[in-house]
């Protein structure tokens, strides 16, 4: 039997490639005669560049030292793809783990704009930006400012960085903004959130970045002020991605917002891998109500259904049952006797999950 193992990263414990390798090792231990293909995936969040580097021949890494989300220098990088496309990962320049402690009002996306600038200086003809994992709620103003835009207060002075300053925004000057490359700019997003309101960037994701209820209200008001001056469509799906960076880059720089998981699955060759497969296994750190809308798991389930291939799910924790068409489901937390145990040794329990799935698939085949 051909088995395709196509997980996302298990956030905070295992990258996608590592998770795929561990599941594959467990499966092979139980069914060594099977053909096992690993297809690590991402949805536009952390690990996207690693997935692209593994999936596409001829890529090249470029280091870039930039301003981190708290103002400190950080070592980042971007990936040169064949054909002159630069792939940039927001998390690697402006991500939450780069802060010593959360700074919901002061954190910014300046480093993202600086990485993009490095890629443009190197001659990139197209830019693809993975938006997940941001530390800030600044509407992408830090990135745009690093690319030459100006965000001014009532006295005509540049605003300090961070979403907390946006309520004082009085004028936006895009005259000095670097032109986008000839091939355009696309933003890969793992969420469909709008910019504003109870489903928007501040309300939904602000608390994950340390924002109190009062700070969420301040950040939402600042994003609303940005939208009044910048225009565009704050209700567009994905406008709220990365603390509103999706909105800022789309409106201020003409970037195209696109769901990350379907595009990355195509680039990684998922459909080709599924041809003739008897099972596909996907996984992520936590499977919940958002997993079926724009995330890797839901995208893999849809591709499996279209190909007529049964699907299995392995997740660190399962907060919502997957569709009935997914016959095999394993929670690592249940397998390990608790989430802390699973997080402490993810390789062990992913291998065990692979073995369990192989045994279940063998029983299912024998019964059929």
C-alpha positions in Angstrom: 0.0 0.0 0.0 1.1 3.5 -0.7 0.8 5.8 2.3 1.2 9.6 2.1 2.2 11.4 5.3 1.4 15.1 4.9 1.3 17.0 8.3 1.7 20.6 9.2 4.1 21.5 12.0 3.1 20.6 15.5 3.5 24.1 16.9 6.0 24.5 19.7 7.2 20.9 19.5 8.0 19.6 16.0 8.4 21.0 12.5 6.4 19.5 9.7 9.3 17.6 8.2 10.2 16.1 11.6 6.6 15.1 12.3 6.3 13.5 8.9 9.6 11.5 9.5 8.5 10.3 13.0 5.1 9.2 11.7 6.8 7.5 8.8 9.2 5.7 11.0 6.4 4.4 13.2 4.4 3.2 10.2 7.4 1.4 8.7 8.1 -0.3 12.0 4.7 -2.0 11.7 4.4 -2.4 7.9 7.9 -2.3 6.4 6.7 -3.5 2.9 4.5 -0.4 2.4 5.5 2.6 0.2 5.6 5.6 2.5 5.8 9.1 1.0 6.4 12.1 3.2 5.0 15.5 2.1 5.6 18.1 4.8 3.1 21.0 4.5 2.4 24.5 5.8 -0.4 27.0 5.6 1.5 30.3 5.5 2.6 30.2 9.1 5.9 29.3 10.7 7.8 26.7 8.7 6.5 27.7 5.3 10.0 28.5 3.9 11.3 25.1 5.1 8.4 23.4 3.3 9.2 25.3 0.1 12.9 24.6 0.4 12.2 20.8 0.7 9.6 20.7 -2.1 11.3 22.8 -4.7 14.7 22.0 -6.3 17.1 24.9 -6.9 16.2 27.1 -3.9 18.8 29.2 -2.1 18.8 30.7 1.4 19.9 34.3 2.0 20.6 35.6 5.5 19.3 39.0 6.6 20.0 40.9 9.9 16.9 43.0 10.6 15.1 44.9 13.3 13.1 42.5 15.5 9.5 43.1 16.7 10.8 44.6 19.9 13.5 46.8 18.2 16.4 44.5 18.8 18.5 43.1 16.0 17.6 39.6 14.9 19.1 37.2 12.4 16.5 36.4 9.7 16.5 34.9 6.2 14.6 34.7 3.0 14.4 32.0 0.3 15.2 32.5 -3.3 12.9 30.3 -5.5 13.6 29.4 -9.1 12.4 32.1 -11.5 13.3 35.1 -9.4 10.7 34.7 -6.7 11.6 35.7 -3.1 9.8 33.9 -0.3 9.7 35.7 3.0 8.4 34.5 6.3 7.0 37.1 8.7 7.6 34.9 11.7 11.3 34.8 11.0 11.6 38.6 11.2 8.7 39.8 13.3 7.4 36.7 15.1 6.2 36.4 18.6 8.9 34.0 19.7 11.5 36.8 18.9 10.3 38.8 21.9 11.6 38.3 25.4 8.0 39.0 26.6 4.9 40.0 24.7 4.5 43.7 23.9 1.0 44.0 22.4 1.1 47.8 21.9 4.7 48.3 20.9 5.6 45.3 18.8 5.9 46.0 15.1 6.6 44.5 11.7 9.6 46.6 10.7 11.8 43.6 10.3 9.4 42.1 7.7 9.7 45.2 5.6 13.5 45.1 5.9 13.7 41.4 4.8 11.5 42.3 1.8 13.8 45.2 1.0 16.8 42.8 1.1 15.1 40.6 -1.4 14.2 43.5 -3.7 17.8 44.7 -3.5 18.9 41.3 -4.7 16.7 41.6 -7.8 13.6 39.6 -6.8 11.0 39.9 -9.5 8.2 38.5 -7.4 7.6 38.3 -3.6 5.6 35.7 -1.7 5.1 36.5 2.0 4.0 33.9 4.6 2.0 35.9 7.2 1.6 33.6 10.2 3.1 34.0 13.7 3.3 37.7 14.1 4.0 39.4 17.4 2.2 42.7 16.6 -1.1 44.3 15.7 0.3 47.2 13.7 -1.6 46.8 10.5 1.6 46.2 8.6 2.6 49.8 9.2 6.1 48.8 10.4 6.7 46.8 7.2 5.4 49.6 5.0 7.5 52.2 6.8 10.6 50.1 6.3 9.7 50.1 2.5 9.5 53.9 2.4 5.9 54.8 3.5 5.4 57.4 6.2 2.7 57.4 9.0 2.4 60.8 10.6 0.7 62.3 13.6 -1.2 65.6 13.7 2.1 67.6 13.9 3.5 65.8 10.9 5.9 63.7 12.8 6.4 60.0 12.2 4.5 57.8 14.6 6.4 55.5 16.9 6.2 51.9 15.8 3.6 49.5 17.1 -0.2 49.2 17.0 -0.6 51.2 20.1 0.4 54.4 18.3 -2.1 54.1 15.5 -5.0 56.0 17.3 -2.8 59.1 16.8 -2.4 58.6 13.1 -3.3 61.7 11.1 -1.8 61.2 7.7 -0.4 58.5 5.4 2.3 59.3 2.8 3.0 56.6 0.3 5.0 58.7 -2.1 8.3 57.2 -1.0 7.1 53.6 -0.9 9.2 51.3 -3.0 7.4 50.0 -6.1 6.3 46.4 -5.8 8.2 44.0 -8.1 7.1 43.5 -11.7 5.8 40.0 -10.9 3.7 41.2 -8.0 3.4 40.4 -4.3 1.3 37.6 -2.8 0.5 37.1 0.9 -0.1 33.5 2.1 -2.5 33.5 5.1 -3.7 30.8 7.4 -6.7 32.8 8.6 -9.7 34.5 6.8 -10.3 37.1 9.5 -11.3 40.7 8.6 -9.3 43.6 10.0 -11.8 45.0 12.5 -14.5 44.1 15.0 -15.2 41.0 17.1 -13.8 38.7 14.5 -10.9 40.9 13.6 -7.1 41.1 14.1 -7.1 42.7 17.6 -10.1 40.9 19.1 -9.2 37.4 18.0 -5.4 37.4 18.0 -4.5 40.3 20.3 -5.0 38.2 23.5 -2.6 35.6 22.1 0.0 38.3 21.9 -0.5 39.5 25.4 -3.2 42.2 25.0 -5.6 42.9 27.8 -9.3 43.7 27.0 -8.5 47.4 27.2 -5.5 47.0 24.9 -7.6 45.0 22.4 -10.0 47.9 22.3 -7.1 50.4 21.8 -5.6 48.3 19.0 -8.9 47.9 17.2 -9.4 51.6 17.4 -6.0 52.2 15.9 -6.6 49.8 13.1 -9.9 51.5 12.4 -8.1 54.8 12.1 -5.6 53.3 9.7 -8.4 52.0 7.6 -10.1 55.4 7.5 -7.0 57.0 6.1 -5.6 54.1 3.9 -8.9 53.0 2.4 -9.1 49.6 0.8 -11.3 46.7 2.0 -10.9 46.0 5.8 -13.5 43.3 5.5 -11.6 41.3 2.9 -10.9 37.7 4.0 -7.4 37.6 5.4 -7.2 41.4 6.0 -6.8 40.6 9.7 -3.9 38.2 9.2 -0.7 38.9 11.2 -2.2 41.7 13.2 -3.6 43.4 10.1 -0.4 43.1 8.0 -2.5 41.4 5.4 -4.7 44.5 5.1 -1.7 46.9 5.2 0.2 45.1 2.4 -2.8 44.6 0.3 -4.1 48.2 0.5 -0.8 50.0 0.8 1.3 47.9 -1.6 -1.2 46.1 -3.8 -0.4 42.6 -2.5 -2.7 39.8 -3.3 -4.2 38.0 -0.2 -4.5 34.2 -0.8 -5.1 31.2 1.4 -1.8 29.6 2.1 -2.6 25.9 2.6 -4.1 25.2 -0.8 -1.2 26.9 -2.6 1.5 25.3 -0.6 -0.2 21.9 -1.0 0.0 22.4 -4.8 3.6 23.5 -4.7 4.5 20.5 -2.5 2.9 18.1 -5.0 0.2 16.7 -2.7 -2.2 15.8 -5.5 0.5 13.8 -7.4 1.4 12.0 -4.2 -2.2 11.0 -3.6 -2.5 9.3 -7.0 -2.8 5.6 -6.2 -2.5 6.0 -2.4 -4.4 3.9 0.0 -4.2 6.3 2.9 -3.1 9.9 3.7 -2.2 11.0 7.2 -2.2 14.6 8.1 -1.7 16.3 11.5 -1.1 19.5 13.5 -0.6 20.6 17.1 -4.3 21.3 17.8 -7.3 20.3 15.8 -10.3 22.7 16.4 -13.1 24.5 14.6 -10.6 26.6 12.6 -8.7 23.5 11.2 -11.2 23.0 8.4 -11.1 26.5 7.1 -7.8 27.5 5.5 -5.5 25.2 7.5 -3.5 22.2 6.4 -5.7 19.5 7.8 -8.9 20.7 6.1 -7.1 21.2 2.8 -5.6 17.7 2.9 -9.1 16.2 3.8 -10.6 18.0 0.7 -7.8 16.8 -1.5 -8.1 13.2 -0.2 -11.9 13.2 -0.8 -11.4 14.4 -4.3 -8.8 11.7 -4.9 -11.0 9.0 -3.3 -8.3 8.3 -0.6 -9.2 7.6 3.0 -7.6 10.1 5.5 -6.3 9.9 9.0 -5.6 12.6 11.6 -2.9 12.8 14.2 -3.1 15.9 16.4 -1.5 17.0 19.7 -4.9 17.8 21.0 -8.3 17.3 19.4 -10.9 19.9 20.4 -13.3 19.0 17.6 -14.0 15.8 15.8 -13.0 15.8 12.2 -15.4 15.0 9.4 -17.0 11.5 9.3 -15.0 10.8 6.1 -11.8 10.6 8.3 -11.9 7.1 9.8 -8.7 7.2 11.8 -8.1 9.8 14.5 -5.3 9.8 17.2 -4.7 12.4 19.9 -1.1 12.5 21.1 -2.2 13.9 24.4 -4.5 10.9 25.0 -1.8 8.5 23.7 0.8 10.0 26.1 -1.5 10.3 29.1 -1.5 14.1 29.0 -0.5 17.1 26.8 2.7 17.9 28.8 4.0 14.3 28.3 3.3 14.5 24.5 5.0 17.9 24.3 8.0 16.6 26.2 8.7 13.7 23.7 6.8 14.4 20.5 9.0 12.0 18.4 8.1 9.1 20.6 4.4 9.6 20.5 4.3 10.4 16.8 6.2 7.2 16.1 3.7 5.3 18.3 0.8 7.0 16.4 2.3 5.9 13.1 2.5 2.3 14.4 -1.1 2.4 15.7 -2.4 3.8 12.4 -0.5 1.1 10.5 -2.0 -1.6 12.7 -5.5 -0.2 12.3 -5.1 0.1 8.5 -4.0 -3.5 8.4 -7.0 -4.7 10.4 -9.3 -2.6 8.2 -7.8 -4.1 5.0 -8.1 -7.6 6.4 -11.7 -7.0 7.3 -12.5 -5.6 3.9 
